[in-house]
Amino acid sequence: MYKILIVEDEEIIAYDLKLNLELEGYEVFEPCTSGEKSIEIAKSQKPDLVVMDIILKGEMDGINAAAEINKLGIPIVFLTATTKTVDGFDCLNKPYNLNELLGLIERNLK
């Protein structure tokens, strides 16, 4: 079973994602809201994939956190409310389409 970490500072979105991914058979960590915490969890818990917002609480945004997490070999899928894209990463706009998200997750887990 694949383990997924959700990094999202909007609680409603984070828990909606968690529920939807668990219903699809993924093991999902308790969501976190900051880039700093996501790096800590990635290092200690070793998720198979991270679904991350670009804008986060705290000093570190999702792009900087993703750069650190990616060094661990963990793939990242970005969710964003902006039209911003991040080179080298898959991005999906909010509100997200579950089927599109699942497709990106599967592609990044291969």
N, C-alpha and C positions, 0 to 999 in steps of 0.2 A: 504494500500500500504506500503510495507516495505521500510525503509530508509537505504541506504548504504553509508558509508564513505570510500573513496579510499585514501590510504596513499601511495604515490608513487612519487619518486623524478625525474623520467623521464617523462617529460610533454607529450610526444607523447603517451606513454603507458597509462598514467593516463587518458587522454582525449579519447583514444580509448576504454578503460574500461568503462568510464562514458557513452559514446554514446551507446555502446553495452548493458549495463545494463539498460539504459533508454528505449531502444528499446524493451527490455524484460519486461517492465512494472514497474521497480523499480524506486523509487525516489532516486536520487544520489546527495549528497552534492558536493559542489565545492571541487575538490581534494586538499589535502595538502601534503607537502613535508617533514615534520619533525615529529619526535616522540613526541616532546613537544607540538606542535600544535594539533596533533591528540588526545592527552589526554584532552586538553582544549576543543576541539570540542565534544569529547565523553561525557564529563561531562556536558556541556551546552546544546547540541543538542540531545543527547540520540539516536544515530543511532541504528537500529536493528542488524546491522552486520558491521564489518570492513574488507575490503580487503586491506592487507598491505604488502609492500615490506619489506624484512629483512634489507637491507642496505638503510639508509636514510640520508638526509642532517642533519647537526647539531650534537650535542653531544650524542644524544640518538638513539640507533638503534631500529629496529622494534621489536626485541625480548623483550627489556626492556619496550618499550611503550605498547606492547601487554599485558605484565604482569600487568601493571597498569589498562589498559582498561578492562581486563578480570575480575578484582576485581569489576567492575561495572555490571557484568553479561552480557556483550556484547560479542558475539562470534566473532572470528577472523579467517579469511582464509589468509594464507601467499602466496604471489607470490615471487619467488626467481629465480635469475639467477645462483645461485650456487646449489650444490647438498645437501645443508644443510637441515636437517629436524628439527622440533621443537616439542619436546614431548608435547602431549596434544592438538596440533593444526593440522589442515589440511594444507598441503603445496602443491603448484602446481608450476611446473617449467615454466619459461619464455622460449620462447614465449608461452603464455597460449593458451589452447584450450578452446573456449567459452563453448562448451557443458560440458566439465569436470568442468569448473569453476561454471557454473550454477548448476550442480549436487552437488558440495560442498556447495554452498550457500544455496540451498534448504535443504540439510541435516542439516546444522547448524542453520537454522531458525526454525526447528521443535522443 
